[in-house]
Structures are given as structure tokens and as C-alpha cells.
């Protein structure tokens, strides 16, 4: 894969071509170097604070994976501490997350915010080339260990943290995937408003997609029923998403001592955001029960009762089935599902 590096990447600052040196890539315009270590391409010097493990835990996990193998590290270190993280790496339902992209067939895909790499492993079975990018060097390094052990030469691990300046040429990917990532992007752009930050990042994803390429986002619904029932959101506040953002921001600054910048949108809000970024068609879906390990992916574009019939009769309790059908009959279901999959296409 390293032989393709000069074609795969571009300078994140000026988009100029890169030349390959022994242990780095170098910008032909300004000469800025970017390190390459053991097949891992490093375009950032920062670290990401998001993730399932602390920096100390990730360092120990990575050490065990390198010495004893990633599966042994999974059982000995991850399972006792974070059993959910084991699921994110090994649960076969992770493959359901990429179902909307399977029609793309082969090609090159970017898994932006790949985390530990569970979805990147699924993508590697469907795409010729998977660029797995994350802001945490430790997390991408773990994926690098996994892809070497599993002989997955079509996965390219990349460490980069600036979503508004990606290290790729124009019209480069057939698909881009973000799972549980979109809401965090404004954290990397503190000088922009939340909506401006989202728009700037989405325009960057639009730039690197080829004409006809697909952007798939799995995220939460601002007006999902979980928030109406009092579930806390990323801020740790109850009912925060369903209040006006300016009011929630005031509450977050008063109660939490920080601004309210990790936000989600309504279905209409996601459509508006995608179109402002230049995307053509936008389709919404509902990953059931959630986007991390979905059993079903239902379309929200047509008649909901027909989509609900795709769910096995014994999947939900009788009470929940009746509630879902009532919401489907009234037309409210598409507005209050807890999670969305958002599929947007770049005009050909």
C-alpha cells in the first residue's frame, strides 16, 4: 500500500501532491513532512480525547496486542474492563451498519473516525481499499496491529484530527462513512459556530467524494423518544436536545461550565445541512435498535407500516409493537426514532 501513498494522499493544508521519502511523506509545495511508521500514516501531532479507553489504558492494550496478539488482548484486557468495546470489534451486526454502501461495490472508502476499527474490518470485505482514519494514534495503531495479523492489506490506517482539512485529493473516494462521529466534529473547530463547523466539514467530505459518491452518516435524532423520556445526552443534561439550542447552551455553561457544542439535528435538520454542503439526494433510515450494532435498517422515506413488518414479530414486546404501529399510523414515527442513518449523494 505504501507504493500508492503519493496517489492516495495530498497535503492537508494546501492539497499539493506529496512525495515519498523513506520514513515520511513530504509536500512538494512547502516541504512539510508527515511521518510514516510501520504502515501508519501520521498527519497530526494532536490526540483525541474521545474513545472507550483512557490514554494509559490504550497504551497497555496496544502493548499487549503487539506482544500477545490482538485477540488475546481483547479477552485478557478489554473484556473485563469494557465488554461493550469487544462487541464493537467483533459483533457481526457491525456489518449491518455498512449495508447502504454495499450497492457502491468495491472502490475506495473512507471510514472517518474509525475508532478501534470494527467497521473498517467490515468494510474491508466489501471495498478494494479502506482508509481508516482517526484522531487517536493509539486507536489507529491497534487497528494497524489487527490488519497485519489478519492480512488485511486493503486497510490503510491514518492518524489525522482536522475534519475541515483532510489529507486527500479532490474526487478521491467512492464512499465516506461516519458512525457516531458527526456530532463531535465542532470540537475540532472551536472558533466556528456548531452549524458552521458542521457545514465546513461536510463540504470537505463533499470535496473528496467522486461525482456520484455516497456519504453515509449514522447518528442520533435530536427529537428521539429517548430524550423526551429524560435520557441524558452527551452534555449529561436531561431534555437538552429538545430545547432551543441557545437555551441549552446557556444551561450547559451555567451548570456544566462549558458551551453546548456536541449536538444532533432533526431529520429535517440533517437534510438541510447536507444540501447546504452541496449534496444532491438525501435519504433517512432508522437503524434498529441503534446504529452501533443494528439488527435492522429501515427506510424512513416511504410507508412506515410496511417497513415495520420487516422486524421479526417476537423482536419487541407486544406493548412496544403496538406503540410503534400507532406512531407509524399517525406519521410521527419517522420524527421520533432514536437514531438516524443519513445517506447523501454527490451530484454526478
Beta strands, then each sheet from edge to edge (+ up, - down):
strand 1: 18-20
strand 2: 24-27
strand 3: 33-37
strand 4: 40-42
strand 5: 108-112
strand 6: 129-134
strand 7: 155-159
strand 8: 173-179
strand 9: 209-220
strand 10: 282-288
strand 11: 296-299
strand 12: 339-345
sheet 1: 1+ 2- 3+ 4- 7- 6- 5- 8- 9- 12+ 10- 11+
end
